[in-house]
Amino acid sequence: MSLPVITKDMSDAEIERMMENACSASNFLKAISHEGRLMILCHLATGEKSVTELEELLSARQAAVSQQLSRLRSEGLVAPRRDGKVIYYSLTDERAIQILDLVYDLFCKGS
């Protein structure tokens, strides 16, 4: 892993680019930092799920699941697909899977 080296001779453009990247990373991390949203992402990592399936898997009310899905959708991490009256969700951002892999390794593996 190579972290950026911040030096005094960095150009304004380089610093600005780092700030933009930090803002994007912060928004992404905020979107997944809620345990309900994180659990939804974990379930969706195994494949598309309906809202009803997610409610059952999470033992949560429809309103709570929908609220978390709305946040994930607004951040571009999940996308809905309608089939008749049923709405299915799937992951749309590969970065979410990469983060889930890392979180699993750090917090779940071997416990």
Residue pairs with C-beta under 8 A, 6 or more apart in sequence:
4 18
6 18
27 75
28 75
28 95
31 37
31 71
31 72
31 75
31 77
32 38
32 41
32 77
32 96
32 99
34 68
34 71
36 58
36 60
36 64
36 65
36 68
37 68
37 71
37 72
38 103
39 57
39 58
40 54
40 58
40 65
40 68
40 69
40 72
40 78
40 89
41 72
41 77
41 78
41 91
41 96
41 100
42 100
43 49
43 53
43 54
43 57
43 58
44 78
44 89
44 90
44 91
45 91
45 96
45 97
45 100
47 90
48 81
48 88
48 89
48 90
49 57
49 88
49 89
49 90
50 86
50 87
50 88
50 89
51 62
51 65
51 66
51 69
51 86
51 87
51 88
51 89
52 62
52 86
54 60
54 65
54 69
54 89
55 61
55 62
55 65
58 65
69 78
69 80
69 89
72 78
73 79
73 80
73 89
76 92
76 93
77 91
77 92
77 93
77 96
78 89
78 90
78 91
78 92
79 89
79 90
79 92
80 87
80 88
80 89
81 87
81 88
81 89
81 90
82 88
91 97
